[in-house]
Amino acid sequence: MTVHHTQLQYLPADLKRELLPKHVAVIMDGNGRWAKRQGLPRFIGHKHGVDALKDLLRCCKDWGIGALTAYAFSTENWKRPQEEVDFLMTLFQKVLRQELREMLEENVQIRFVGNLQALPRILQEEISRSMEETKDNRAIRFTVATNYGGRQEILQACQAIAEQVKQGLLQPDEIDEATFERHLYTAGICDPDLLIRTSGEMRISNFLLWQMAYAEIYITETLWPDFDRAEFHRALSAYQQRERRFGKV
């Protein structure tokens, strides 16, 4: 988590602490395009993207936002060139190994959601170790969606509930939203209040389909490696200007 701090170490005066989102989710788009614009290989963009994510995590902690969820690797990302997929798997592994000590010192609780069994075995081991060693940390909950797909998540929840009904452990009329949410990958994590997507794309790309029901969505043309605290400040300013009615007048 060691990155260069900007001057925005503390919550900007124009932001109201009581109106901050409790949970921010990010779709980190544009690493490859950022590298291409710099005349660099795509993997350099991913490395700079990791730096941007680390600074955002620190920023959320500094400013009092209790949860951050990042879309790191989707179920569709396996379709990318094998060289890039292999690099990303290795990058995830290295970052976990290198940053675990600092996450412990910073009181960060890390959790991974998605179909983790499909990941390389050594990465699964690093994920399990990081989650176990940080499970009691309370400063901020950092969730990493890896090999994640929203439709897949909903499908596996339905299958698990159907199996309980089949075994007579649950009656159909006992199934409510709370029951369903307990079977999602994100069980125990509050829904995001704010979704940020970089690079100007206007879609949620199969990310947290159930959980995003009432999230405010903020789109920026900025590519992910350039998303810094000033950009986050702008996103939060826009969020605080919105009126969240949740269906009420």
N, C-alpha and C positions, 0 to 999 in steps of 0.2 A: 504493500500500500504506500510505499514511499514515492511520492511524486512532488513536483514543484507546486507549491501553493501560490495561488493568486492573492491579490489583496482582499478578496472576499472571504476571509476566514470566518467572520462572524455574520450572523443573519443581517442582511441589509435593512436599514431603518424603515424603508417604505413597505416592507412585508410585515403582515400581522401574524404573530406567532400562533394565535388562536385559530387562524384560518389556514394554516399550513395543512397540506394533505398528510394523513397518517401513513399512507402507503403509496409509493410512486413505482410505476412499472415503466420499463423502457424497451423499445425495439431499436436495437443499435444498428442502424442501416447506413451503409455508405463507405465501409472500410476499403473495399476494392476500388471504388470510384475515386476515393481520396488518394490512394496510391497511384492510380493511373494518371491523375492530374499532376502528380509530383514526378511522373516518369519513373516510378518505382514498382517493384514486384508486389503482387497482391498481399503477400504474407507480411510485408512491412506495414501495410494498412491495418492488418489484424493486431500487430504488436502495438501500434499507436492506439488502437481501439481499446486494448487492455488498460493502457495508461489512463485513457479518458474514463473508463469504468471505475478504476481505482480512485480517481479524484472525485467522481460523483458519489461514490460510497462514503468517502471521508467527508464530503460536503454535507450529505444527508445527516451524518452523525453530528457534525459541527453545528448544523442549523436546527437540530431537534426533530428530524423526520425519522420515525421509528422503523420503517420497513422499505426496502428497495428490492424489486424483482427485475432481473435482466434476462432477456431472451437471447441466450448464447448460441444455441444450435437447435434448429428445428428438425422434425422428422423428414422434411423435404430437403434439408441441406446435404443429405447423403448423395444427392444427385449431382453435386458439384464435382469437379475433377478430383480424382483420387489423391493426387499430390496435395491439393489444398485441404481435403478432409483429414489426411494423415497429419499435416502440419497443425491443424486446429486441435486434434486430439492430443498431440504432443505439447502444444502450447498450454492447453487446459491443465495438463499434468504438471508441467513446470511451474506454472503460476501458483497452483495449489501448494506445491511443495515449498516454493520460495516464500509465499506470503502467509503461511499458516501461523508462524510465530508472531508476526505483527497483528494478525487478526485476533489472536489470543490476548495480546497486550492491549489492543484497542477495544476489547470486549465485544467483538463482532460474532454473532451467531450465523453460521453459514448453513444453508440447506439446499439440496439439489432436488429438482422435480423433473419427471419425465420417465421414459422407458430406459432406465439406467442399465438394465441387464444387457442391452445391445452394445454398450460401450466397451472399448478394450479393457481387458481384465486389470491391467496395471492402473488405468484411470479409475476404474471402479474402486480399487483399493485406496487410492488417494482421496476419492470422494468420501468413502466410508470413514476414513481416518479423520478427515477435516470436520465432518459432521459430528462425529463422536467427541472430538476434543473441544469443540466450540459449543456444544449443546446447552451449556449452562450460562453462556454469555448473554447479556441483556441490553447492551447499549443500542444495538440496531440488529434487525433480522434481515439478512442478505440472502435472497433466494435466487438460485441460478437455474433457469429452465434449459435443460440439456437433453437432446433427443426428445424434445417436447412437441406435442401437437394437441391442440385443443379438442379436435374431434376424437382423437385417440383417447384422450383423458375421459371425455364424456362416455365413450363406448365402454371403456374398461370399468367405469363406475356402474353403468347399467348392467354389465355382466356380473359384477360382484353382488349387486343387489338382487338380481334375478336368481343367482345361486342361493342366496339366503332365503328367498321365497320358496325356492324348490325344496330346500331342506326343512321347511316349516319353521324357520327361525324368525321370519318376518312376514307380516300380512300385507297384501297390496295396499290396503287403506291406511297402513301405518307409514307409507313412504311419503315424506314431505321434503321441503327444501333442505332442512337440517340433516335429514338422513342422507340425501344425495350428496351434500357437501362433505360429509364425513368420509365418503368414498372417493373423493377427488385427490389428486396428487397434493393439492394445496391445503388439505385438511388442517385446521388450526391456524391458518393465516388469514387475516382480514382481507376483504376484497380491495383492490387498488382504487384510490380516489382519483388518481391522475395517470394517464398513459401518455408518454412522450414517444413520438416517432421521428427520427431524423431522416434527412435526405429528401424530404418532400413527398414521400410515397403516401397515398391516401387509402391505406388498407390496414387491417390488424393481423393479417397473415397467420390465421389459425392460432392466435395467441390468447390464452385465458378467455375463451369464448363465453363460458358461464360467468366467470368472475368480473368481466368487463361490463356487466349489464347497466351500471349507472356511473361508470368512470367518465370523467371529463377527458377529452382527447385533445392533445396539443401536437400540431405538426410543424416542423421547422425544416427549411431548406438546408440547414447546416448539416454537413456530413459528420458521422459519428466521431471520428478522431479529433474534430474541431469543436466538439460540444464540451464547453468548459463551464466554470461557475457563473460567468456572466450570462451564458446562454440559459443555464438552469434558472438563474434569477429572472430572466425574461419569461420563462415558462411558468414559474410560480406566480409572477405578477399577473399574467393572463388568467391563470387558474383562480386567483383571488378576486378577479373582477366578474367572475361568473356567478350566477344565482343557481344553486343546486336545490331543486324542488322535489326531486324523487317522485314525480307524478302529481304532487300537490299543486294547488293554485299559488 
